[in-house]
Amino acid sequence: MHDHPPRSSETLAAMERTRAAARQLETDALAVAIWLEARAPGNLVRLEIQRHHGCEDQEIAYVVPHVTQRETRRKLRVTAERALDALGWTLKPEGRDVWSIFVQGEWRTLSAHQRLAAISRVGNAMNALSGRGLGGYDMRT
């Protein structure tokens, strides 16, 4: 058995912030998937969010929507990136190794109330982003 020196309170606090950010990303990725599904029903198969190993807590590397209609993939990616940005995530692709989280159909098991709450949260964040002059979320254009 290895003896490890005790971790400092600063190290423990940083580790907890990182775990909290990972949990928040899972929550936000699900909310964005629900929001995208509401705007393009039946098109989103799953949403993949990639992060670099060792990235900052609020950073993501890539957003990869897996879709049934290939021609909509780029638009959905850009829209998902904007939604995650509105929720406080920073897109920082660096070309390093990544790991992924996937949201695939989990929204189908949620109640209508839970889905509407997620749609509202992302929509409100996008409206706030639009208010800052950074672009809206109209997927029709």
VMD Tcl script that draws the C-alpha trace (Angstrom):
set ca {
  {0.00 0.00 0.00}
  {1.26 3.48 -0.85}
  {1.37 6.28 1.63}
  {0.29 9.53 0.04}
  {0.72 12.89 1.70}
  {-2.58 14.52 2.62}
  {-3.99 16.83 -0.02}
  {-4.25 20.51 0.73}
  {-7.64 22.14 1.13}
  {-6.93 24.11 -2.08}
  {-6.30 20.88 -4.00}
  {-9.43 19.26 -2.61}
  {-11.49 22.36 -3.48}
  {-10.11 22.35 -7.05}
  {-10.94 18.66 -7.42}
  {-14.51 19.30 -6.24}
  {-14.89 22.22 -8.70}
  {-13.78 19.93 -11.52}
  {-16.26 17.21 -10.49}
  {-19.04 19.80 -10.21}
  {-18.19 21.16 -13.68}
  {-18.35 17.62 -15.13}
  {-21.78 17.07 -13.56}
  {-22.95 20.46 -14.88}
  {-21.74 19.60 -18.39}
  {-23.80 16.42 -18.35}
  {-26.86 18.40 -17.23}
  {-26.26 21.12 -19.83}
  {-25.59 18.63 -22.65}
  {-28.90 16.90 -21.90}
  {-30.72 20.26 -21.83}
  {-29.20 21.26 -25.18}
  {-30.13 17.88 -26.71}
  {-33.72 18.31 -25.51}
  {-33.78 21.86 -26.89}
  {-32.39 20.73 -30.27}
  {-34.85 17.82 -30.46}
  {-37.74 20.23 -29.84}
  {-36.60 22.37 -32.78}
  {-35.78 19.54 -35.20}
  {-37.89 16.55 -34.08}
  {-36.52 13.15 -35.02}
  {-33.24 14.48 -36.43}
  {-30.89 14.26 -33.45}
  {-29.77 10.70 -32.73}
  {-27.25 11.67 -30.07}
  {-25.15 14.62 -29.00}
  {-21.45 14.11 -28.35}
  {-19.47 16.66 -26.33}
  {-15.70 16.25 -26.43}
  {-13.30 17.65 -23.84}
  {-9.51 17.73 -23.79}
  {-7.75 15.86 -21.04}
  {-6.63 18.47 -18.54}
  {-8.85 21.27 -19.88}
  {-10.16 24.05 -17.67}
  {-13.44 23.32 -15.90}
  {-15.71 25.33 -18.24}
  {-14.01 24.36 -21.50}
  {-15.15 21.96 -24.20}
  {-13.22 20.96 -27.31}
  {-15.83 19.91 -29.86}
  {-19.56 19.41 -30.27}
  {-20.63 16.56 -32.55}
  {-24.33 16.08 -33.27}
  {-25.13 12.68 -34.74}
  {-28.17 13.20 -36.96}
  {-30.52 11.37 -39.30}
  {-30.40 14.14 -41.93}
  {-26.75 14.67 -42.79}
  {-27.32 18.06 -44.44}
  {-28.43 19.51 -41.07}
  {-25.37 18.35 -39.10}
  {-23.31 21.54 -39.46}
  {-26.22 23.82 -38.58}
  {-27.09 21.71 -35.55}
  {-23.43 21.75 -34.46}
  {-23.22 25.54 -34.68}
  {-26.55 25.88 -32.85}
  {-25.47 23.45 -30.11}
  {-22.16 25.31 -29.72}
  {-24.04 28.60 -29.31}
  {-26.38 27.04 -26.77}
  {-23.49 25.65 -24.72}
  {-21.76 29.03 -24.94}
  {-24.94 30.68 -23.65}
  {-24.89 28.23 -20.74}
  {-21.35 29.28 -19.82}
  {-19.14 26.82 -21.70}
  {-16.14 27.93 -23.76}
  {-15.31 26.16 -27.02}
  {-11.55 25.65 -27.15}
  {-10.48 23.12 -29.80}
  {-6.74 22.52 -29.46}
  {-6.13 19.31 -31.41}
  {-5.08 17.33 -28.34}
  {-6.51 14.02 -27.19}
  {-10.16 14.22 -26.14}
  {-12.70 12.21 -24.21}
  {-16.43 12.30 -24.90}
  {-19.74 12.36 -23.14}
  {-22.81 11.27 -25.04}
  {-26.47 12.17 -24.72}
  {-28.50 9.58 -26.61}
  {-32.22 9.49 -26.11}
  {-32.19 10.18 -22.37}
  {-34.69 12.97 -22.99}
  {-37.31 10.39 -23.99}
  {-37.44 9.09 -20.40}
  {-38.04 12.51 -18.86}
  {-41.45 13.92 -18.07}
  {-42.93 16.62 -20.27}
  {-42.43 19.05 -17.39}
  {-38.71 18.20 -17.18}
  {-38.29 18.56 -20.94}
  {-40.11 21.92 -20.95}
  {-37.92 23.15 -18.08}
  {-34.78 22.23 -20.06}
  {-36.11 23.88 -23.23}
  {-36.95 27.01 -21.25}
  {-33.53 27.14 -19.57}
  {-31.64 26.87 -22.85}
  {-34.04 29.25 -24.63}
  {-33.63 31.84 -21.88}
  {-29.85 31.53 -22.05}
  {-29.96 31.93 -25.83}
  {-32.20 34.99 -25.53}
  {-29.73 36.50 -23.06}
  {-26.93 35.74 -25.52}
  {-28.92 37.47 -28.28}
  {-29.39 40.44 -25.99}
  {-25.61 40.76 -25.80}
  {-25.54 41.05 -29.60}
  {-23.96 37.63 -30.10}
  {-26.58 36.09 -32.33}
  {-29.89 34.34 -31.94}
  {-30.85 30.73 -32.18}
  {-33.28 30.62 -35.07}
  {-32.47 27.32 -36.78}
  {-34.66 28.13 -39.79}
  {-32.14 30.57 -41.27}
}
mol new
graphics top color blue
foreach p $ca { graphics top sphere $p radius 0.5 }
foreach p [lrange $ca 0 end-1] q [lrange $ca 1 end] { graphics top cylinder $p $q radius 0.2 }
display resetview
